[in-house]
């Protein structure tokens, strides 16, 4: 059951999947992926890397208004709000110092996310490992103006990058209410016939 740390768990899952997928790029050393907040400058190093930046969290409108979950609790029933379905929007950026290598890295990331459009089972990391959750990845381009705003907001120069949505990420509610089971149903207005 996904808890409040589910957002960080999805980020860690993406980092792991991208790092594993980039391991096939030649020549070595292969780029690695890291989750960043872009508020601090990305450390330049001799090896290429890919940053994964969570820039927006939203509620998935297609999953709103789901019914309460009912669970037996002895002779009664517990009612729990359904999980909040989240959309996580990520910006994936290569950092190699060379435009050609950056574009090759972006091409490989596109392949990785296309081939692994639904992450589940052993691909899931951290608190999602061993759960039945599935994360659907979709390329979600934003306008150049919106992309420039993201870079401007973190006071970094614009860089070529990809934007992806991860959905449906469920965040469990802690709102649980007790309810009594109905024991008898009485029909009102019905008279007994003799």
TIFI-619115 format. One line per 2 residues: number of its first residue (from 1); their letters; for each residue x negated, y, z of N, C-alpha, C. Coordinates in Angstrom, 3 decimals, padded with zeros to 6 digits, always signed. Atoms other than C-alpha are relative to their C-alpha. Layout:
BEGIN
NUM = a = X:Y:Z:X:Y:Z:X:Y:Z | ...
***
This chain:
BEGIN
1 = xx = -000.842:-001.170:+000.000:+000.000:+000.000:+000.000:-000.895:+001.243:+000.000 | +000.834:-001.203:+000.078:-001.643:+003.231:-001.113:+000.314:+000.997:+001.099
3 = xx = -000.121:-000.956:-001.082:-002.246:+005.673:+001.694:-000.507:+001.349:-000.489 | +000.413:-001.350:+000.358:-003.373:+009.309:+001.753:-001.336:+000.052:-000.735
5 = xx = +001.294:+000.005:+000.675:-006.805:+008.321:+000.452:+000.072:-000.507:-001.443 | -000.178:+000.551:+001.343:-005.349:+007.070:-002.860:-000.622:+000.895:-001.076
7 = xx = +000.577:-000.904:+000.999:-006.540:+010.179:-004.752:-001.506:-000.252:-000.122 | +001.437:+000.294:+000.011:-010.166:+009.555:-003.754:-000.265:-001.402:-000.553
9 = xx = +000.162:+001.364:+000.506:-009.696:+005.842:-004.537:+000.093:-000.044:-001.520 | -000.114:-000.055:+001.461:-008.580:+006.630:-008.105:-001.266:+000.613:-000.589
11 = xx = +001.232:-000.633:+000.481:-011.577:+008.943:-008.574:-001.166:-000.991:+000.033 | +001.062:+000.997:-000.118:-013.923:+006.199:-007.350:+000.170:-001.101:-001.049
13 = xx = -000.257:+001.007:+001.031:-012.255:+003.692:-009.700:-000.448:+000.504:-001.364 | +000.419:-000.564:+001.287:-012.783:+006.012:-012.675:-001.527:+000.075:-000.093
15 = xx = +001.461:-000.081:-000.011:-016.414:+006.587:-011.687:-000.618:-001.366:-000.288 | +000.520:+001.357:+000.170:-017.033:+002.848:-011.492:+000.205:-000.508:-001.431
17 = xx = -000.306:+000.477:+001.355:-015.330:+002.072:-014.829:-000.864:+000.716:-001.032 | +000.820:-000.755:+000.957:-017.171:+004.863:-016.674:-001.472:-000.400:+000.112
19 = xx = +001.403:+000.397:-000.172:-020.572:+003.946:-015.195:-000.257:-001.374:-000.623 | +000.159:+001.338:+000.581:-020.085:+000.286:-016.164:+000.056:+000.061:-001.526
21 = xx = -000.129:-000.110:+001.451:-018.982:+001.246:-019.681:-001.173:+000.699:-000.658 | +001.142:-000.731:+000.558:-021.892:+003.636:-020.210:-001.285:-000.817:+000.030
23 = xx = +001.219:+000.810:-000.137:-024.400:+000.919:-019.291:-000.432:-000.618:-001.327 | +000.338:+000.591:+001.299:-024.276:-000.302:-022.916:-000.649:+000.996:-000.950
25 = xx = +000.609:-000.995:+000.890:-025.569:+002.977:-024.382:-001.503:-000.176:-000.056 | +001.444:+000.115:+000.188:-029.057:+002.877:-025.803:-000.534:+001.346:-000.422
27 = xx = +001.035:+000.715:-000.753:-031.832:+003.862:-025.268:+000.174:+000.211:+001.496 | -000.062:-000.145:-001.453:-032.149:+003.324:-021.522:-000.760:+001.241:+000.444
29 = xx = -001.003:+000.425:-000.977:-031.677:+004.700:-018.966:+001.391:+000.485:-000.411 | -001.375:-000.340:+000.346:-027.929:+004.719:-019.449:+000.498:+001.121:+000.919
31 = xx = -000.582:-001.039:-000.851:-025.978:+007.732:-018.203:+000.841:-000.619:+001.117 | -000.875:+000.429:-001.091:-024.129:+007.390:-014.914:+001.098:+001.032:+000.175
33 = xx = -001.117:-000.908:-000.263:-020.862:+008.932:-013.823:-000.002:+000.384:+001.467 | -000.168:-000.426:-001.385:-020.296:+010.958:-010.694:+001.221:+000.905:+000.102
35 = xx = -001.160:-000.845:-000.266:-017.244:+012.620:-009.201:-000.518:+001.284:+000.628 | +000.477:-001.301:-000.470:-017.812:+016.344:-008.666:+001.173:+000.950:+000.183
37 = xx = -001.019:-001.037:-000.120:-015.911:+019.465:-007.714:-000.326:+001.226:-000.845 | +000.471:-001.071:+000.889:-017.841:+021.784:-010.088:-000.204:+001.347:+000.682
39 = xx = +000.270:-001.260:-000.685:-018.108:+024.469:-007.414:-001.497:+000.196:+000.193 | +001.458:-000.071:-000.070:-021.752:+023.630:-007.027:-000.535:-000.349:-001.379
41 = xx = +000.551:+000.331:+001.324:-023.887:+023.599:-010.161:-000.385:-001.475:-000.069 | +000.390:+001.388:+000.203:-024.449:+020.142:-011.591:-001.520:-000.047:-000.027
43 = xx = +001.458:+000.114:-000.099:-027.987:+019.094:-010.729:-000.565:-000.500:-001.323 | +000.624:+000.449:+001.243:-030.099:+018.893:-013.847:-001.047:-001.056:+000.351
45 = xx = +000.979:+001.058:-000.203:-032.158:+015.762:-014.098:-000.461:-000.474:-001.367 | +000.520:+000.488:+001.273:-034.115:+013.944:-016.757:+000.959:-000.978:-000.658
47 = xx = -000.929:+000.961:+000.585:-031.338:+011.381:-017.240:+001.376:+000.638:-000.194 | -001.337:-000.508:+000.315:-027.949:+012.049:-018.771:+000.998:-000.506:+001.028
49 = xx = -001.068:+000.430:-000.902:-024.805:+011.877:-016.683:+001.329:+000.536:-000.497 | -001.364:-000.424:+000.299:-021.064:+012.300:-016.913:+000.633:+000.399:+001.317
51 = xx = -000.709:-000.403:-001.211:-019.086:+014.274:-014.366:+001.493:-000.201:-000.196 | -001.448:+000.200:-000.017:-015.503:+013.468:-013.470:+000.543:+000.987:+001.021
53 = xx = -000.483:-001.120:-000.808:-013.694:+016.518:-012.137:+001.525:-000.055:+000.068 | -001.449:-000.029:-000.206:-010.178:+016.286:-010.675:+000.409:+001.467:+000.084
55 = xx = -000.340:-001.416:+000.017:-008.713:+019.644:-011.626:+001.465:+000.280:+000.306 | -001.407:-000.257:-000.323:-004.993:+019.143:-010.948:+000.662:-001.280:+000.510
57 = xx = -000.835:+001.081:-000.523:-002.625:+016.961:-008.934:+001.440:+000.466:-000.110 | -001.412:-000.362:+000.162:+001.083:+016.957:-009.787:+000.867:-001.220:+000.306
59 = xx = -000.951:+001.095:-000.184:+004.147:+014.901:-008.972:+000.531:-000.411:-001.362 | -000.496:+000.513:+001.276:+005.266:+012.673:-011.849:+001.521:+000.169:-000.040
61 = xx = -001.447:-000.253:+000.010:+008.743:+014.004:-012.746:+000.818:-001.201:-000.468 | -000.755:+001.156:+000.496:+009.711:+010.739:-014.472:+000.290:-001.016:+001.102
63 = xx = -000.187:+000.970:-001.077:+009.538:+008.880:-011.146:+000.699:+000.600:+001.215 | -000.719:-000.617:-001.117:+011.553:+011.258:-008.981:+001.355:-000.679:+000.207
65 = xx = -001.346:+000.472:-000.339:+014.831:+010.349:-007.286:+000.127:-001.521:+000.006 | -000.091:+001.447:-000.166:+013.992:+006.710:-006.713:+000.694:-000.291:+001.323
67 = xx = -000.723:+000.308:-001.239:+016.094:+004.978:-004.052:-000.965:-000.349:+001.139 | +000.771:+000.395:-001.178:+014.876:+004.359:-000.512:-000.325:-001.482:-000.082
69 = xx = +000.390:+001.404:-000.082:+013.036:+001.087:+000.063:+000.610:-000.586:+001.263 | -000.629:+000.670:-001.146:+014.870:-001.327:+002.357:-000.836:-001.205:+000.384
71 = xx = +000.789:+001.121:-000.504:+012.929:-003.726:+004.556:+000.688:-000.551:+001.250 | -000.592:+000.582:-001.207:+014.306:-006.181:+007.121:-000.874:+000.302:+001.220
73 = xx = +000.694:-000.244:-001.268:+013.396:-005.326:+010.716:+000.826:-000.672:+001.088 | -000.801:+000.761:-000.956:+014.831:-008.052:+012.878:+001.440:-000.070:-000.497
75 = xx = -001.409:+000.018:+000.381:+018.622:-007.757:+012.869:+000.389:+001.258:-000.760 | -000.294:-001.271:+000.666:+018.415:-004.240:+011.415:-000.835:+000.144:-001.278
77 = xx = +000.703:-000.306:+001.239:+016.919:-002.599:+008.336:-000.801:+001.287:+000.185 | +000.768:-001.245:+000.046:+014.156:-000.022:+007.917:+000.157:+000.600:-001.389
79 = xx = -000.070:-000.729:+001.258:+014.597:+002.608:+005.238:-001.241:+000.867:-000.117 | +001.203:-000.795:+000.204:+011.459:+004.166:+003.799:+000.139:+000.748:-001.321
81 = xx = +000.007:-000.765:+001.244:+011.183:+006.947:+001.274:-000.843:-000.746:-001.021 | +000.837:+000.643:+001.016:+009.868:+005.652:-002.038:-001.343:+000.726:-000.094
83 = xx = +001.291:-000.673:+000.140:+006.215:+006.382:-002.778:+000.108:+001.216:-000.915 | +000.077:-001.178:+000.863:+005.449:+009.785:-004.264:-000.877:-000.366:-001.191
85 = xx = +000.753:+000.341:+001.204:+004.349:+009.199:-007.853:-000.819:+001.215:-000.433 | +000.893:-001.110:+000.316:+001.329:+011.343:-008.691:-000.576:-000.118:-001.407
87 = xx = +000.786:-000.125:+001.226:-000.272:+012.509:-011.921:-001.304:+000.676:+000.395 | +001.306:-000.586:-000.299:-003.977:+013.142:-011.519:-000.640:+000.388:-001.326
89 = xx = +000.585:-000.486:+001.252:-005.604:+015.266:-014.218:-001.496:+000.233:+000.195 | +001.458:-000.014:-000.104:-009.324:+014.861:-014.775:-000.634:+000.624:-001.237
91 = xx = +000.836:-000.490:+001.081:-011.926:+016.642:-016.863:-001.301:-000.792:+000.046 | +001.189:+000.834:+000.098:-014.779:+014.421:-018.049:-001.008:+000.730:-000.890
93 = xx = +000.979:-000.832:+000.692:-017.956:+016.263:-019.090:-001.369:-000.675:-000.033 | +001.361:+000.548:+000.086:-021.314:+014.980:-020.394:-001.037:+001.074:+000.302
95 = xx = +001.108:-000.898:-000.334:-024.579:+016.545:-019.191:-001.302:-000.687:-000.394 | +001.247:+000.621:+000.430:-027.563:+015.444:-021.239:-001.052:+001.014:-000.414
97 = xx = +000.933:-001.007:+000.471:-029.137:+018.680:-022.404:-000.166:-000.016:-001.508 | +000.101:+000.120:+001.455:-028.678:+017.669:-026.056:+001.409:-000.200:-000.564
99 = xx = -001.372:+000.064:+000.503:-025.488:+018.253:-028.070:+000.313:-001.344:-000.647 | -000.233:+001.284:+000.657:-025.898:+015.025:-030.055:+000.259:-001.100:+001.021
101 = xx = -000.190:+001.000:-001.058:-026.254:+012.893:-026.942:+001.309:+000.245:+000.734 | -001.285:-000.325:-000.646:-023.332:+014.725:-025.295:+001.163:-000.563:-000.809
103 = xx = -001.101:+000.472:+000.836:-021.110:+013.864:-028.248:+000.059:-001.522:-000.051 | +000.019:+001.466:-000.043:-022.228:+010.214:-028.227:+000.594:-000.492:+001.320
105 = xx = -000.537:+000.380:-001.311:-021.442:+010.021:-024.518:+001.521:+000.181:+000.005 | -001.451:-000.216:+000.049:-017.987:+011.541:-025.095:+000.685:-001.077:-000.842
107 = xx = -000.568:+001.070:+000.827:-017.359:+009.022:-027.881:+000.101:-001.304:+000.765 | -000.024:+001.234:-000.792:-018.262:+006.168:-025.534:+001.053:+000.073:+001.098
109 = xx = -001.034:-000.154:-001.031:-016.016:+007.566:-022.763:+001.389:-000.183:-000.630 | -001.278:+000.211:+000.697:-013.144:+007.703:-025.290:+000.253:-001.493:-000.206
111 = xx = -000.141:+001.447:+000.175:-013.786:+004.022:-026.091:+000.329:-000.691:+001.321 | -000.198:+000.632:-001.314:-013.964:+003.076:-022.414:+001.444:+000.172:+000.454
113 = xx = -001.366:-000.252:-000.476:-010.651:+004.721:-021.544:+001.054:-000.555:-000.957 | -000.935:+000.599:+000.946:-008.972:+003.461:-024.732:+000.091:-001.509:+000.233
115 = xx = +000.035:+001.449:-000.227:-010.072:-000.120:-024.092:+000.501:-000.386:+001.387 | -000.450:+000.254:-001.377:-009.147:+000.158:-020.392:+001.116:+000.973:+000.350
117 = xx = -001.071:-000.986:-000.188:-005.969:+002.234:-020.727:+000.824:-000.280:+001.255 | -000.688:+000.345:-001.249:-004.432:+000.365:-017.788:-001.023:-000.682:+000.903
119 = xx = +000.965:+000.537:-000.960:-006.721:-000.192:-014.823:+000.760:-000.746:+001.091 | -000.670:+000.801:-001.034:-005.666:-002.986:-012.471:-000.940:-001.108:+000.447
121 = xx = +000.759:+001.160:-000.473:-006.919:-006.014:-010.572:-001.398:+000.345:+000.462 | +001.372:-000.188:-000.489:-010.702:-006.210:-010.139:-000.624:+001.343:-000.396
123 = xx = +000.532:-001.315:+000.374:-011.231:-002.815:-011.827:+000.237:+001.036:+001.092 | -000.344:-000.969:-001.039:-009.644:-001.034:-008.871:-001.031:-000.034:+001.117
125 = xx = +001.048:-000.135:-001.009:-012.063:+000.237:-006.234:+000.564:+000.560:+001.301 | -000.283:-000.571:-001.329:-012.039:+001.318:-002.587:+001.329:-000.549:+000.534
127 = xx = -001.259:+000.435:-000.604:-008.566:+001.195:-000.969:+000.975:-000.626:-000.974 | -000.883:+000.609:+001.001:-006.926:+000.125:-004.247:-000.399:-001.434:-000.322
129 = xx = +000.477:+001.359:+000.276:-009.016:-003.066:-004.478:+000.915:-001.019:+000.668 | -000.833:+001.063:-000.536:-006.913:-006.167:-004.019:+001.482:+000.325:+000.045
131 = xx = -001.426:-000.346:+000.018:-003.596:-004.362:-004.530:+000.589:-000.331:-001.369 | -000.681:+000.237:+001.281:-001.027:-004.812:-007.284:+000.195:+001.297:-000.778
133 = xx = -000.144:-001.294:+000.676:-001.332:-001.151:-008.301:-000.611:-000.054:-001.400 | +000.554:-000.160:+001.348:-002.021:-000.164:-011.918:-000.045:+001.485:-000.304
135 = xx = +000.182:-001.401:+000.362:-003.333:+003.155:-013.185:-000.035:+000.088:-001.514 | -000.056:-000.173:+001.448:-002.435:+004.231:-016.716:-000.763:+001.269:-000.370
137 = xx = +000.810:-001.135:+000.442:-004.985:+006.492:-018.424:+000.460:+000.459:-001.377 | -000.444:-000.574:+001.260:-003.899:+008.836:-021.202:-000.827:+001.229:-000.306
139 = xx = +000.680:-001.208:+000.451:-005.926:+011.339:-023.181:+001.040:+001.106:-000.024 | -000.978:-001.083:-000.158:-004.175:+014.610:-022.347:-000.663:+001.337:-000.330
141 = xx = +000.683:-001.243:+000.362:-005.729:+017.455:-024.324:+000.760:+001.229:+000.500 | -000.585:-001.281:-000.376:-005.138:+020.949:-023.032:-000.539:+001.038:-000.984
143 = xx = +000.417:-001.019:+000.954:-005.437:+024.136:-025.025:-001.390:+000.512:+000.348 | +001.327:-000.567:-000.222:-008.807:+025.763:-025.447:+000.067:+001.108:+001.045
145 = xx = -000.166:-001.079:-000.978:-007.494:+028.714:-023.450:+000.098:-000.562:+001.420 | -000.119:+000.616:-001.326:-006.483:+026.484:-020.512:-001.317:-000.632:+000.442
147 = xx = +001.290:+000.608:-000.314:-009.785:+024.636:-020.695:-000.998:+001.078:+000.439 | +000.892:-001.111:-000.349:-011.668:+027.949:-020.626:+000.341:+000.554:+001.382
149 = xx = -000.407:-000.470:-001.335:-009.627:+028.981:-017.569:-000.568:-000.890:+001.098 | +000.558:+000.922:-001.001:-010.736:+025.864:-015.706:-001.473:+000.324:+000.207
151 = xx = +001.430:-000.295:-000.121:-014.386:+026.624:-016.450:-000.221:+001.368:+000.628 | +000.141:-001.345:-000.565:-013.926:+030.299:-015.631:+000.272:-000.023:+001.505
153 = xx = -000.355:+000.042:-001.425:-012.296:+029.447:-012.292:-001.111:-000.566:+000.870 | +001.119:+000.553:-000.773:-015.354:+027.467:-011.210:-001.308:+000.716:-000.332
155 = xx = +001.129:-000.865:+000.343:-017.683:+030.127:-012.632:-001.152:-000.772:-000.637 | +000.973:+000.760:+000.782:-019.449:+027.775:-015.014:+000.228:+000.318:-001.480
157 = xx = -000.211:-000.212:+001.435:-020.042:+028.282:-018.749:+000.777:-001.176:-000.593 | -000.814:+001.025:+000.658:-017.674:+026.370:-021.018:-000.881:-001.120:-000.539
159 = xx = +000.669:+001.177:+000.558:-018.754:+022.827:-021.952:+001.043:-000.879:-000.662 | -000.868:+000.947:+000.668:-017.238:+020.353:-024.356:+000.340:-001.119:+000.973
161 = xx = -000.418:+001.018:-000.961:-015.194:+017.886:-022.304:+001.316:-000.624:-000.440 | -001.263:+000.700:+000.233:-012.259:+015.466:-022.331:+000.905:+000.205:+001.202
163 = xx = -000.944:-000.050:-001.116:-009.116:+015.732:-020.240:+000.908:-001.222:-000.073 | -000.802:+001.221:-000.112:-007.255:+012.645:-019.061:+000.986:+000.124:+001.146
165 = xx = -000.964:+000.147:-001.087:-004.167:+011.924:-016.980:-000.059:-001.427:+000.514 | -000.121:+001.311:-000.641:-004.080:+009.053:-014.521:+001.380:-000.033:+000.643
167 = xx = -001.336:+000.131:-000.572:-000.528:+007.959:-013.734:+000.308:-001.462:+000.144 | -000.732:-000.477:-001.138:+001.435:+006.522:-011.865:-000.778:-000.465:+001.220
169 = xx = +000.712:+000.264:-001.235:-000.517:+006.751:-008.667:+001.009:+000.193:+001.116 | -001.005:-000.074:-001.055:+001.751:+005.985:-005.725:-000.615:+000.347:+001.342
171 = xx = +000.404:-000.422:-001.334:+001.299:+007.752:-002.424:+001.143:-000.356:+000.940 | -001.063:+000.468:-000.884:+003.275:+005.957:+000.280:+000.440:+001.070:+000.978
173 = xx = -000.581:-000.905:-000.983:+005.582:+007.937:+002.524:-000.162:-000.608:+001.390 | +000.032:+000.485:-001.381:+005.299:+007.697:+006.311:+001.360:+000.223:+000.666
175 = xx = -001.348:-000.245:-000.502:+008.981:+008.645:+006.709:+000.789:-001.314:-000.024 | -000.733:+001.258:-000.127:+010.616:+005.427:+007.981:+001.132:+000.203:+001.002
177 = xx = -001.169:-000.161:-000.851:+014.103:+005.394:+009.433:+000.629:-001.363:+000.245 | -000.700:+001.239:-000.323:+015.991:+002.630:+011.186:+001.469:+000.120:-000.376
179 = xx = -001.430:+000.037:+000.337:+019.471:+001.606:+010.046:+000.537:-001.347:+000.451 | -000.630:+001.238:-000.442:+021.875:-000.972:+011.364:+000.687:-000.653:-001.186
181 = xx = -000.691:+000.741:+001.052:+023.185:-003.678:+009.091:+001.485:-000.024:+000.296 | -001.454:+000.109:-000.158:+026.918:-003.812:+008.499:+000.328:-001.432:+000.407
183 = xx = -000.355:+001.331:-000.490:+028.417:-006.707:+010.447:+001.380:-000.425:-000.518 | -001.345:+000.301:+000.467:+032.037:-006.476:+009.365:+000.451:+001.097:-000.948
185 = xx = -000.582:-000.970:+000.902:+033.898:-004.787:+006.591:+001.500:-000.084:+000.193 | -001.444:-000.037:-000.206:+037.431:-003.727:+007.331:+000.628:+000.788:-001.141
187 = xx = -000.720:-000.689:+001.070:+039.839:-002.801:+004.576:+001.029:+000.876:+000.651 | -000.984:-000.935:-000.567:+041.837:+000.274:+005.448:+001.188:+000.098:-000.926
189 = xx = -001.216:-000.186:+000.775:+045.394:+000.685:+004.340:+000.606:-001.305:-000.486 | -000.559:+001.275:+000.419:+045.945:-003.013:+003.699:+000.804:-000.571:+001.162
191 = xx = -000.847:+000.585:-001.034:+048.784:-004.595:+005.609:-000.014:-001.497:-000.114 | -000.033:+001.467:+000.010:+048.872:-008.190:+006.604:+001.368:-000.460:-000.503
193 = xx = -001.269:+000.515:+000.509:+051.527:-010.072:+004.680:+000.366:-001.264:+000.781 | -000.437:+001.139:-000.794:+053.631:-012.598:+006.507:+000.635:-001.055:-000.835
***
